[in-house]
Amino acid sequence: MLWVLVFLWVLQVIELTIPIEDFMANSTGNSFNSAQSIALTTTQTTRSGTLNHSNSNIFYSVRLRRASDLSLDLNGGSAKNLGLQLLNQKRQVVQTINLRGKQRRSIDRRLESGRYFVRVFTEGGSTRYQLNLSAVPDSAGNTSTTARRLGNLSSTSVQDWLSKGDRDYYQIRMGDRSQFSLALINLTADAKVQLLNRSDSLIRTATGESGKSKFLNLTLEPGTYYVRVIPTRLTSKTRYTLNLAATPLSSEPLPALPAINLASRASGFNKPVHITSAKDGSNRLFVVEQDGRIRILQNGTVLNTPFLDIADRVRSAGEEGLLSVAFPPDYARKGYFYVYYTNSAGNNVVSRFRTTNTNVAAPNSEQVILTLNHPTFANHNGGQLAFGLDGYLYIGTGDGGGGGDPNNNAQNPNSLLGKILRIDVESPDTATYTIPTTNPFVGAKDLQNRVRDEIWALGLRNPWRFSFDRQTNDLFIADVGQNAYEEVNFQVGSSTGGENYGWRVLEGVHRFNNSTEDITGFVLPIAEYDHSQGESVTGGFVYRGTTESALRGVYFYGDFISGKLWGVRQNGSQWTNQLLLESPYLISSFGEDEQGNLYLTDYAGGGVYQITT
């Protein structure tokens, strides 16, 4: 028995120490010397190809400038003969995996700086593969003494990883009394985030779950603080992204915002109603046309072939149509997305579609996730889909139409109309959707089961565009008014949901139709305007780009009828609203690209414009 163990040990040593060319002398395909060089970043890089008998190996060369967490994800479809190897600079095998019937397998390793090789190989037969590569460099210290110093905090984002038993420290400074916000996102395992004072004493702690996000919001006095990230279980490891921001709390008036311009970026769209990015590294913009098509804007050019064409099943008239598209986290790997449209029966549908290649999706791949019955009126369909930083899908629904919400759907806890819904469509083995356990009316939080579990917020008339601040997870909801007022509502990023924004008891901050109901607990808007300024609000985004520093932190919104654009900023506990531009456009939507630049669409003219100074 002892000689067997010794023999197995010798085999293991051989695998770790013998250069791979010694046992690949008869292999075909490219080689180390002709390896394709890849510059790795935290954003996923994808390579694909075909292997066969005459080309059974593909080599890639990667260089890590610093110690990093390297991730290699191999997708071979139904192939059973595909393998992946990671080798060091001496061409020694670090790790080997084989699919052997599995569609996808991964290598995740903490590596020191240096050059490495990645080999994709086949053990026979012809097969296609897709390889996703990324690397997150180590950027934090493991004690308060060695903490990475982020300086006086305004806003920043860091990506890193935790190995087994590790902990990451960051030092921040508050120059003024400030509102501090923290978001821990993109976790691959459970982890804790902690805020500590200068003496390393704990102030606040929160636990984030794998695939979910965690937020902290609190007021901090001037001084030095530490943020610490640690795995919940010391034997686990995880990647993470940490977003930090501080807004000084001041009673001083904010300086006026600069004049803004609208720079034309594309034209020729047919009734555009939504614009967004996939956040997949491609820098494409996706423009939704009301009649049932999604077009791609890439490098200033509108591609001829629609990304998706489902005009055959979309009822498009008035406020009905194909109204939005949303791409899930890690879309580049998943290859599917979600849309919201009105079907031929007049009901609103949330569906999932899959791509056939990078720029085209299959109309026949539809999987209906949720159908919202809309039986009486054709207006007030809502129509916004968006993923929060928590990975859940948020859905904005109108109150069902008709003047004054005649069925009182917005305040009806058993109706999904006039609400913001929050559902889980991304958990493994979820055919349609499940309810997040953290929704505000789930389980013990609603023992009488009087409220539909899907509801995240209520009391909305027709939310026409809501968005999340990518830095703080704050939620902004523009709600179209009835006869007198348009409004913008706000939900802080750390909210646990359940807000009631007041419709049909309130329109803006005013009682609607002489209502007498109790308004205790209703959340009032942060901005409103009467119908002398415009008649149909269109919600936008908080600017978080890097090119227009004077606009950073400003929430932009506009009016569909008047073409006016406003900017809203928070100043302590108050909100400041400023008219920025009177445009000639029917502003149907705002959108955000991967870098945080903001755009708007002109419904009548079919143009896309970028907001600049």
C-alpha positions in Angstrom: 0.0 0.0 0.0 2.8 2.4 0.8 4.4 2.0 -2.7 1.0 3.0 -4.2 0.9 6.2 -2.2 4.5 7.0 -3.1 3.7 6.4 -6.8 0.7 8.8 -6.7 2.8 11.4 -4.9 5.4 11.2 -7.6 2.7 11.6 -10.3 1.5 14.8 -8.6 5.1 16.2 -8.4 5.6 15.4 -12.1 2.4 17.4 -13.0 3.6 20.4 -11.0 7.2 20.4 -12.2 7.7 19.0 -15.7 7.4 21.7 -18.4 4.4 21.1 -20.5 6.2 20.9 -23.9 7.9 17.7 -22.6 4.6 15.9 -22.7 3.0 17.8 -25.7 5.7 17.0 -28.3 3.2 15.5 -30.6 0.4 18.0 -30.1 -0.8 20.3 -32.9 -2.1 23.8 -32.8 -0.3 27.0 -31.7 2.4 27.1 -29.1 3.9 29.1 -26.2 5.9 31.2 -28.6 2.8 32.2 -30.7 0.5 32.6 -27.7 -2.1 35.3 -28.1 -1.4 38.1 -25.6 -4.3 39.4 -23.5 -4.3 42.5 -21.3 -6.5 41.5 -18.3 -8.7 44.0 -16.4 -11.4 43.7 -13.8 -13.9 43.8 -16.7 -14.3 40.4 -18.3 -12.5 39.7 -21.5 -13.8 37.0 -23.9 -12.1 34.8 -26.4 -13.6 32.1 -28.6 -12.6 29.7 -31.3 -12.8 26.2 -32.7 -10.6 23.2 -31.9 -10.2 20.0 -34.0 -7.7 17.2 -34.8 -5.4 19.6 -36.7 -5.6 22.4 -34.2 -6.0 20.9 -30.7 -4.4 23.6 -28.6 -4.9 27.3 -28.2 -2.5 29.3 -26.0 -3.0 32.7 -24.4 -0.5 34.7 -22.6 -1.5 37.0 -19.7 0.7 39.3 -17.5 -0.3 40.3 -13.9 1.4 43.5 -12.9 0.4 42.9 -9.3 -0.7 40.0 -7.1 -4.3 39.3 -8.4 -7.3 37.1 -8.2 -7.4 35.5 -11.7 -10.7 34.0 -13.0 -10.9 31.7 -16.1 -14.4 30.6 -17.1 -14.6 28.0 -19.9 -17.8 27.4 -21.8 -18.0 24.5 -24.2 -21.7 24.0 -24.7 -22.3 20.3 -24.9 -18.7 19.3 -25.5 -17.3 16.5 -23.4 -13.7 16.6 -24.6 -12.6 20.1 -23.8 -10.0 21.1 -21.2 -8.3 24.2 -19.7 -4.9 24.6 -18.2 -3.2 27.4 -16.3 0.6 27.4 -16.4 3.3 29.7 -14.9 6.1 31.5 -16.6 8.3 28.4 -16.5 5.5 26.6 -18.4 4.7 24.4 -15.4 1.1 23.4 -14.9 -0.6 25.2 -12.0 -4.1 23.7 -12.5 -6.0 21.6 -15.1 -9.8 21.2 -15.5 -11.9 19.1 -17.9 -15.5 19.8 -18.8 -16.4 16.1 -19.1 -20.1 16.7 -19.9 -20.4 19.9 -17.9 -21.3 23.0 -20.0 -19.1 25.4 -18.0 -16.2 25.1 -15.5 -13.9 27.7 -13.9 -10.4 28.2 -12.5 -10.2 30.8 -9.8 -6.7 31.4 -8.3 -4.8 33.9 -6.3 -1.6 34.5 -8.2 1.5 36.6 -7.6 2.6 39.1 -10.3 4.2 37.7 -13.4 3.5 36.1 -16.7 1.1 33.1 -17.1 -0.1 31.0 -19.9 -3.7 29.7 -20.5 -4.1 26.6 -22.7 -7.5 25.5 -24.1 -7.3 22.0 -25.5 -9.4 19.2 -26.9 -8.9 15.5 -26.2 -10.4 14.5 -29.6 -13.1 15.7 -32.0 -14.1 19.2 -33.1 -15.6 21.6 -30.7 -16.2 25.4 -30.2 -15.3 27.1 -26.9 -15.7 30.5 -25.2 -13.2 31.6 -22.6 -13.9 34.5 -20.2 -10.9 36.0 -18.4 -10.6 38.6 -15.7 -8.2 39.6 -13.0 -8.7 41.7 -9.8 -5.5 43.1 -8.4 -4.9 43.2 -4.7 -5.3 46.8 -3.6 -6.0 46.9 0.2 -4.0 46.4 3.4 -4.8 43.7 5.9 -4.6 45.9 9.1 -5.4 49.5 10.0 -1.7 50.3 9.9 -1.3 49.0 6.3 -4.8 50.2 5.2 -5.0 51.6 1.7 -5.4 55.3 2.1 -8.3 56.8 0.0 -7.8 60.3 1.3 -10.6 62.9 1.8 -13.6 61.1 0.6 -15.8 62.4 -2.2 -16.7 59.3 -4.1 -14.7 56.3 -5.1 -15.0 52.7 -6.1 -12.6 49.8 -5.5 -12.6 46.2 -6.6 -10.6 43.5 -4.8 -10.8 40.0 -3.5 -10.5 38.2 -0.2 -8.6 35.0 0.2 -9.1 32.5 3.0 -8.8 34.2 6.4 -8.0 37.6 4.7 -9.4 41.0 5.6 -9.1 44.3 3.7 -8.8 47.7 5.3 -9.3 51.1 3.7 -8.7 54.5 5.4 -11.0 57.4 4.6 -11.2 61.0 5.9 -14.2 63.2 6.4 -13.2 66.9 5.9 -16.6 68.0 7.0 -19.7 66.6 8.7 -21.0 64.4 5.9 -23.7 62.0 4.8 -21.6 58.8 4.3 -22.9 56.0 2.0 -21.3 52.6 1.3 -22.3 49.8 -1.1 -20.8 46.3 -1.0 -21.6 44.6 -4.3 -20.6 41.8 -6.7 -20.0 39.3 -3.9 -19.1 35.8 -4.9 -19.4 34.6 -1.3 -20.9 36.0 1.9 -18.9 38.8 3.5 -19.1 41.5 6.1 -18.4 45.2 5.8 -17.6 47.2 8.9 -17.1 50.9 9.6 -14.6 51.7 12.4 -13.3 54.9 14.0 -9.8 56.1 14.3 -9.2 53.9 17.3 -10.3 50.8 15.4 -13.6 50.6 17.4 -16.6 49.3 15.6 -19.3 51.8 14.6 -21.5 49.8 12.3 -21.4 46.3 10.6 -23.5 44.7 7.9 -23.5 41.3 6.2 -23.8 40.9 2.5 -24.9 37.6 0.8 -23.3 36.1 -2.3 -24.8 37.6 -5.4 -26.5 40.3 -3.4 -25.5 43.8 -2.1 -25.3 45.5 1.2 -25.6 49.3 2.0 -24.8 51.6 4.8 -25.9 55.2 5.1 -25.1 57.4 8.2 -23.9 60.8 9.2 -20.2 61.1 10.1 -18.4 63.9 11.9 -15.0 65.2 10.5 -12.1 62.8 11.1 -10.4 59.5 10.1 -12.3 56.3 9.7 -11.6 52.7 8.5 -13.7 50.4 6.3 -13.0 46.7 6.7 -14.2 43.9 4.5 -14.0 40.3 5.9 -15.4 37.0 4.7 -18.3 35.7 6.9 -16.6 32.3 7.0 -12.8 32.5 7.4 -12.5 29.4 5.1 -14.2 31.1 2.2 -12.9 33.6 -0.4 -14.8 36.2 -2.4 -14.5 39.0 -4.9 -16.2 42.3 -4.1 -16.7 45.9 -5.3 -16.9 48.7 -2.7 -18.5 52.0 -3.5 -17.9 54.8 -1.1 -19.3 58.4 -1.1 -19.5 61.4 1.2 -21.8 64.4 0.8 -21.0 67.3 3.0 -23.9 68.5 5.1 -23.9 72.3 4.7 -26.5 75.0 5.1 -24.6 77.1 2.6 -26.4 77.6 -0.8 -25.0 75.4 -3.6 -23.3 77.2 -6.5 -25.4 77.4 -9.7 -25.0 74.6 -12.2 -23.4 75.5 -15.5 -25.3 75.8 -18.7 -25.8 72.4 -20.5 -25.8 71.5 -24.1 -27.3 68.6 -26.0 -24.8 67.1 -28.5 -26.4 64.9 -31.3 -25.0 61.4 -31.3 -27.4 59.6 -33.6 -30.7 60.0 -35.6 -33.2 58.0 -37.6 -34.9 56.1 -34.8 -38.7 55.5 -34.9 -40.4 56.7 -31.8 -37.6 55.9 -29.3 -38.8 55.4 -25.8 -35.8 53.9 -23.9 -32.1 53.9 -24.1 -29.6 51.9 -22.0 -26.3 50.0 -22.0 -25.6 46.3 -21.4 -22.6 47.0 -19.1 -20.8 44.2 -20.9 -17.7 46.2 -22.0 -18.9 46.7 -25.6 -19.8 50.3 -25.1 -23.0 49.8 -27.1 -26.2 51.7 -26.5 -29.5 49.9 -27.0 -32.4 52.1 -28.2 -36.0 50.8 -27.8 -38.5 51.7 -30.5 -42.1 51.7 -29.3 -43.3 49.6 -32.3 -41.4 46.6 -31.1 -37.8 46.8 -32.1 -34.5 47.4 -30.2 -31.7 49.0 -32.2 -27.9 49.1 -31.4 -25.9 52.3 -31.5 -22.2 51.4 -31.6 -19.4 53.8 -32.1 -21.8 56.5 -33.4 -23.4 54.1 -36.0 -26.9 52.6 -35.9 -26.6 49.0 -36.9 -28.9 48.0 -39.8 -30.2 44.7 -38.2 -32.3 45.2 -35.1 -31.1 43.6 -32.0 -34.6 42.3 -31.3 -37.7 42.6 -33.5 -41.0 41.5 -31.8 -43.3 43.9 -33.6 -45.5 40.9 -34.5 -46.7 40.5 -30.9 -46.5 44.2 -29.6 -49.6 46.4 -29.5 -48.2 49.9 -30.2 -50.5 52.9 -29.9 -50.7 55.8 -27.5 -48.9 54.7 -24.3 -48.7 51.0 -25.3 -45.8 49.3 -27.0 -42.4 47.9 -26.4 -41.3 50.1 -23.5 -38.0 49.1 -22.0 -35.1 46.6 -21.9 -32.9 45.5 -19.0 -29.7 43.5 -19.0 -28.9 41.3 -16.0 -25.6 41.5 -14.1 -22.9 39.5 -16.0 -24.9 39.8 -19.2 -21.7 39.1 -21.3 -21.7 35.6 -19.9 -25.4 34.9 -19.7 -26.5 36.1 -23.1 -30.1 36.9 -22.2 -32.1 40.0 -21.2 -35.5 41.2 -20.3 -38.1 43.4 -22.0 -41.5 45.0 -21.0 -44.1 45.3 -23.7 -47.9 45.5 -24.3 -49.3 42.4 -25.9 -52.1 42.1 -28.5 -54.6 41.7 -25.6 -53.6 45.0 -24.0 -51.8 43.3 -21.1 -48.3 44.2 -20.1 -45.7 41.4 -20.3 -42.2 41.0 -18.8 -40.2 38.4 -20.9 -36.8 37.0 -21.2 -35.0 36.6 -24.6 -31.7 35.1 -25.6 -29.1 36.2 -28.1 -28.1 34.2 -31.1 -24.9 36.2 -31.6 -23.4 39.4 -30.1 -25.7 41.8 -31.9 -28.9 39.8 -32.6 -31.4 38.1 -30.3 -33.9 35.4 -31.2 -37.6 36.5 -31.2 -38.6 32.8 -30.8 -36.6 32.4 -27.6 -39.2 34.3 -25.5 -39.9 33.1 -22.0 -42.8 35.0 -20.3 -41.8 35.9 -16.7 -44.8 37.9 -15.6 -48.1 39.1 -17.2 -49.8 42.2 -15.7 -53.4 42.3 -16.5 -54.5 45.7 -17.8 -58.1 45.1 -18.8 -59.9 48.4 -18.9 -57.9 51.3 -20.2 -55.0 51.6 -22.7 -53.0 54.2 -20.8 -50.8 54.3 -17.6 -48.7 51.2 -18.4 -45.6 52.2 -16.6 -43.0 50.1 -18.5 -39.6 50.5 -16.8 -37.4 47.5 -16.0 -34.1 48.0 -14.2 -31.7 45.8 -12.1 -30.7 47.2 -8.7 -27.3 46.8 -7.3 -28.8 44.0 -5.2 -29.2 41.9 -8.4 -33.0 42.0 -8.3 -35.3 43.1 -11.1 -37.4 46.2 -10.4 -40.6 46.9 -12.4 -42.5 50.1 -12.6 -46.3 49.7 -13.3 -48.9 52.3 -14.0 -52.2 52.5 -12.1 -54.2 50.9 -15.0 -55.4 54.1 -16.6 -58.5 56.2 -16.6 -58.7 59.7 -15.0 -58.0 59.7 -11.2 -57.3 56.0 -10.9 -61.0 54.9 -10.8 -60.2 51.5 -9.5 -57.9 52.8 -6.8 -55.2 50.4 -7.9 -52.3 52.5 -6.7 -53.4 52.2 -3.0 -54.8 48.6 -3.4 -52.3 46.2 -1.7 -53.7 43.3 -3.7 -53.0 44.9 -7.1 -49.7 45.0 -8.8 -50.7 48.2 -10.6 -49.4 51.6 -9.6 -46.4 50.1 -7.9 -42.7 49.4 -8.0 -42.2 45.6 -8.0 -39.1 43.7 -6.9 -38.6 40.1 -8.0 -35.7 37.6 -8.3 -35.2 36.4 -11.8 -31.6 35.4 -11.6 -31.2 32.8 -8.8 -30.3 29.3 -10.1 -33.1 27.1 -11.3 -35.6 30.0 -11.3 -37.9 29.4 -14.3 -39.9 32.6 -14.0 -39.3 34.5 -10.7 -39.2 34.1 -7.0 -39.9 36.7 -4.2 -36.8 38.0 -2.4 -37.1 37.3 1.3 -36.1 40.9 2.0 -39.1 42.4 0.3 -41.1 44.6 2.7 -44.3 42.6 2.8 -43.0 39.0 3.0 -43.6 36.5 5.8 -43.6 37.9 9.3 -43.7 41.5 8.0 -47.2 40.8 6.7 -48.7 38.1 8.8 -52.2 38.7 7.5 -50.9 38.4 3.9 -52.8 41.6 3.0 -50.1 42.9 0.5 -48.8 41.2 -2.6 -45.3 40.0 -1.9 -43.9 41.4 -5.2 -44.6 45.0 -4.1 -41.5 47.1 -3.2 -43.3 50.5 -3.2 -46.8 51.8 -3.9 -48.9 54.9 -4.5 -47.8 55.7 -8.0 -49.8 56.9 -11.0 -47.6 56.2 -14.0 -43.9 56.0 -13.2 -42.3 57.0 -16.4 -38.7 56.2 -15.9 -37.0 55.4 -12.6 -33.3 54.8 -12.0 -30.7 53.8 -9.4 -27.7 56.0 -8.6 -24.9 53.7 -9.6 -22.8 55.0 -6.7 -25.3 55.0 -3.7 -28.2 52.8 -4.9 -30.6 55.7 -4.2 -33.7 55.3 -6.3 -35.3 58.2 -8.2 -38.9 57.8 -9.5 -40.5 60.3 -11.9 -44.3 60.0 -11.6 -46.6 61.5 -14.3 -49.3 63.7 -12.7 -53.0 64.1 -13.4 -54.2 67.6 -14.1 -52.0 69.8 -12.1 -48.5 68.6 -10.9 -45.6 66.4 -12.0 -43.3 64.9 -9.4 -40.0 63.2 -8.7 -39.9 60.8 -5.7 -36.8 59.5 -3.9 -35.9 56.4 -1.9 -32.5 56.2 -0.1 -30.3 53.3 -1.1 -30.4 51.7 2.3 -34.2 51.5 2.3 -35.9 48.3 3.1 -38.9 49.2 0.9 -42.6 49.7 1.6 -42.7 53.5 0.8 -46.1 54.9 -0.2 -45.8 57.9 -2.5 -49.4 59.0 -2.0 -51.4 58.7 -5.3 -54.5 58.9 -5.6 -54.7 60.7 -2.2 -52.0 63.2 -3.2 -50.8 64.7 -6.5 -47.3 66.0 -5.7 -47.6 67.5 -2.2 -51.2 68.5 -2.8 -54.4 66.7 -2.0 -55.9 65.3 -5.1 -59.7 65.9 -5.8 -60.2 67.2 -2.3 -59.2 63.9 -0.7 -59.7 63.5 3.1 -57.8 60.3 3.7 -55.0 60.2 6.4 -51.6 60.9 4.8 -49.5 59.9 7.8 -46.5 57.9 6.6 -46.8 59.0 2.9 -43.4 60.0 1.3 -43.6 63.4 -0.3 -41.7 64.1 -3.6 -38.3 65.9 -3.6 -39.3 68.0 -6.6 -42.5 69.0 -8.4 -43.7 71.5 -11.0 -47.1 72.6 -12.1 -48.5 72.4 -15.6 -47.4 75.9 -16.6 -43.9 74.3 -16.8 -44.8 71.0 -18.5 -47.4 68.3 -18.5 -45.6 64.9 -18.5 -42.4 64.2 -16.5 -39.7 62.0 -17.8 -37.3 60.6 -15.2 -33.5 60.5 -15.7 -30.3 59.6 -13.9 -27.7 60.9 -11.5 -24.6 61.9 -13.4 -21.7 59.8 -12.3 -19.4 60.2 -15.4 -15.9 61.6 -15.3 -15.8 64.2 -18.1 -18.3 66.7 -16.7 -17.1 67.3 -13.1 -19.5 70.2 -12.5 -22.5 67.9 -13.1 -21.4 65.0 -10.8 -24.1 64.0 -8.3 -26.9 65.9 -10.2 -30.1 64.1 -11.0 -31.4 65.1 -14.4 -35.0 64.9 -15.5 -37.2 66.6 -18.1 -40.7 67.1 -19.5 -42.0 65.2 -22.5 -44.3 68.1 -23.6 -42.4 71.3 -22.9 -38.8 69.9 -23.5 -37.5 71.5 -20.3 -34.6 69.9 -18.4 -34.0 70.3 -14.7 -31.2 69.3 -12.3 -31.8 68.3 -8.7 -29.1 68.2 -5.9 -29.2 67.3 -2.3 -27.9 70.0 0.1 -27.9 68.5 3.6 -31.5 67.5 4.3 -32.8 69.8 1.5 -33.1 69.4 -2.2 -32.3 72.1 -4.7 -34.0 72.1 -8.1 -32.7 74.2 -11.1 -34.0 74.7 -14.6 -31.1 74.0 -16.9 -32.3 74.1 -20.5 -35.4 74.6 -22.6 -35.1 72.2 -25.5 -37.2 71.7 -28.6 -37.5 67.9 -28.1 -40.2 65.5 -26.9 -38.0 64.0 -24.2 -39.2 60.3 -24.0 -36.3 58.8 -22.0 -32.9 59.3 -20.5 -30.1 56.8 -20.6 -26.7 56.0 -19.2 -23.7 54.5 -20.9 -21.0 52.3 -19.3 -18.9 55.3 -18.3 -21.8 57.2 -16.7 -22.4 59.7 -19.5 -26.1 60.7 -19.9 -28.3 60.7 -23.0 -31.8 61.5 -23.9 -34.1 60.5 -26.7 -36.4 62.7 -28.9 -39.7 60.8 -29.5 -40.8 62.9 -32.5 -37.5 63.5 -34.2 -35.9 60.1 -33.5 -32.6 61.5 -32.2 -30.2 60.6 -29.4 -28.5 63.4 -27.6 -25.7 63.5 -25.0 -25.8 65.9 -22.1 -22.7 68.0 -22.0 -21.5 71.4 -20.7 
